[in-house]
Amino acid sequence: MNSASSPTGTETAAPIASFCPLSDDHGPTGRVDPEGQRRWYSIEGVEAMRPFLMSLVSDSDHWLFMLSSGALTAGRVNPDHALLPYYTQDKLQDMASASGSQTLLMVRENDREHLWEPFRPTWDRSSSISRRLSKNDLGNHIRLEEFHAQLGLLITISWRPSEHYGFVRRMELLNVSGESRHIRVLDGLRNLLPSGLGQRFQNEFSILGDAYKQAELDLESGLATYHLSSRPTDLAEPLEALLANVAWQAGLPAETVLLSEEGQEGFFKGIPLQTETALRGRRGAYLGIRHLELQPGADPTIWYTCADVDKDVVATEALAAELRAHGTAIVHRIEADCLATEQRLCQMLAAADGFQWTAAANRTLRHTSNTTFNLMRGGAFVTGYELPREDLLASVAHFNAEAATDL
């Protein structure tokens, strides 16, 4: 593909911004923020708005639809290859407390623990909570921030596509309280689907599908696989399920990994939990438990959750070997592949004249967005305006023999 001149430079790490809770006389506000060579559209006070639907795009076959409240569905190619159940917007909102991203924090303060569940579907305006939602100009990076003024904690969750690693969820936790904070964190993904469970079966026979679900965790690499015991069928024949969806975490190691949500009650009560290595007949999850001691003024604590679909045995073992070989340093490979994925998207947009740079920032973003969705509908010629002479002559001769004689 020929690349054109465009703002395709590397994206710098997002600065952690502090912002105050909304007051009764303030409403949501939107603005365009430059960040490195990317522009971001941010909505401050998004918690005061009704949830709305967004999409995350890539240069490949990723699809992800997310509500501004954080509820999401994702997969590759089409809904039959989903990582998280594919639902319409209304059902996605209804399922927000049972599917997708989840973070629970038990924050100790004055010998008491306070529960904080960021991005929960219901919001109490008196709870000193404020949120900000940001999306970059390419549409391939979404960032959700929530600030808890009483606890002095800022949490940032971002989503990006990666061709090699699938979907990358980055978590940042920052202490701005001026005091040290001891926190127990449960964080990850829930209701992860196994490979091979199509959209129709999931929607019509979801409880039956649960009976076929299996999950296994490789302790050395931390890689979990989600697969079917066999493909559901009414026929008296073997139907093997040879592919698996995968999930894992990187960066700050988790002390305990849960493959289901059933350990949440013990987490709330402070009961020590054991890592789950196998799961049968239940909905899968990947939830890591960490004990953190956050000092005021320190850098944010960061970890990643990655997940992908339809891996065969060879690809799964190769990924596990990569995780074992690189350990916590795998985060550098994650960032590098996210950047490479973004640069390929930039090249596609540049080839379709998707970049403008004017004083009207909103119109600039709108043009790039329109070009992105035009590419998703029809694509662009790989060679730009250059056409192979033989192909052109053959096409004209096929459709208009008389005109072909003049060429």
Secondary structure as UniProt FT lines:
FT   TURN            24..25
FT   STRAND          29..35
FT   TURN            36..37
FT   STRAND          38..44
FT   HELIX           46..48
FT   STRAND          53..56
FT   STRAND          62..67
FT   TURN            68..69
FT   STRAND          72..76
FT   HELIX           79..81
FT   HELIX           89..94
FT   TURN            95..98
FT   STRAND          100..109
FT   TURN            110..111
FT   STRAND          112..116
FT   TURN            118..119
FT   TURN            125..126
FT   STRAND          129..136
FT   TURN            137..138
FT   STRAND          142..148
FT   TURN            149..152
FT   STRAND          153..162
FT   TURN            163..165
FT   STRAND          166..175
FT   STRAND          181..192
FT   TURN            195..196
FT   HELIX           199..204
FT   HELIX           206..212
FT   STRAND          213..218
FT   TURN            219..222
FT   STRAND          223..228
FT   STRAND          244..251
FT   STRAND          256..258
FT   HELIX           261..263
FT   HELIX           264..269
FT   STRAND          278..280
FT   STRAND          284..294
FT   TURN            296..297
FT   STRAND          301..311
FT   HELIX           313..326
FT   HELIX           327..329
FT   HELIX           330..351
FT   TURN            352..353
FT   HELIX           361..378
FT   TURN            382..385
FT   HELIX           389..399
FT   HELIX           401..404
FT   TURN            405..406
//
